[in-house]
Amino acid sequence: QFVSKDFMIVSYPILKRFGPSLTIFLTCLINLEVYNEKKNRIDADGYFMIKREFIQEQIGLTRKQQGAICNKLISLNLIKCIRKGHGRIGWVRLNHSLINLAIGNCTFDDADM
């Protein structure tokens, strides 16, 4: 887990490549995945539920900012998002192979989701 009560550890290669907002948002998603995995809340396809209000409380990004960053992460193929269930709640799946490549400061050409 990349977070404590008072600080968040982020990947320098991702920070350097994509800037602070995207890096902090992606790190928040990674932390949420770890948490949901411990609680057995990851579905069979690897998706976990996210609530934008919770993310705003955690890292201060508004819904609009989160939407723009989410779209960027989707366009980079770093995450996939779907809506399902009552109220069409957002679910996310991380592309670990591409995230690991980004952390390793490699190119994305050879990985797929």
N, C-alpha and C positions, 0 to 999 in steps of 0.2 A: 504494500500500500504506500502511496506517495503523498501522504498527508498526515499531519498531526493536528492537535487542537489549535496550534498557533501558526503553522506554516505548511506550505505545499512544496514538494520537490518536483521540479520539472526537468524535462530532457533538454539539454543545451542544443543539440543538433536540431530538434524540432523548433525550439525557441528561435534559433538563428534563421531557420528556413521560413517559418510561418508567422513569427511575431508573438507577442505576449497573450493576446486575447484567445487566439486559436489554441495555443499551447495550454493555457490554463483550462479552457473548456475541455479539451481532449483529456487532460490529466484528471479532471473531475469525472469524466465518463469512465476512465480506467478505474478510478477509485470506486465509482458506483457499481461497476461490473464485479470488482473484487468483493464488495459488500454483498451484492445480490447472489454471488456464487456461494458465499458462506451461508447464506440464508436459504439456499436451494431455490432461488427465484429466477433462474435462467431457463428459458424454454428449450425444447428439444432442438431448435434451430440456432441456438446461441444468442437469442434476443433477450434483453432485460428492459424493464419499464423505466422510463424517466419522467420526471415531473419538472416542468420548467420553473415553477414557483420555488421548488426546493433548490434547484441550481442557482436561481437568482439570490436566494438567501445565503447560499454557500460562497459564491464567488462574485456576486454583484452584477452579473450581466443581465440586461433586460431581456424580455421575450424576443423583441426585435433583434437585438444583438445576437442572441442564441440562434435565432432562425438563420441569420446571415452566415454565422460561423458553421452551423449545421450544414447548410447548402454547400459551403466551401469544402467541408470534410467529405460530403457525399461526392462532390465533383472530383476530389482527389482519390476516391475509392477507399478512404480510410475508415468509413463507417457506412452502414446501411440503416435506413429508418423505415419503419412501417407503423401504421395505426391499426389498433385492433381492440376488441373488447368494448364493454359498455363505456360510452363517452369518447370512444376512439382515442384512447390514450397512446402516447408515443412510446415505441419500443425501438431499441438500438442494438445493433450487432457491430462489434469492433472487428476490423480486419487486422488481426494480429501480425500477419506476415508483412503487410505494408507498413504498419506502425513500427515493427522491429527494423525494417529497412530504413525508415526515416530516422530512427534513433541511431542506427549505425551509419547514418549520413550516406547511404547508398542511393541508387536510382530506383524508381518504381517500375521500370520496364519489364522485369522478369517475374513479378508477383501477381497473382490474382486472388480474388476472394472466393 
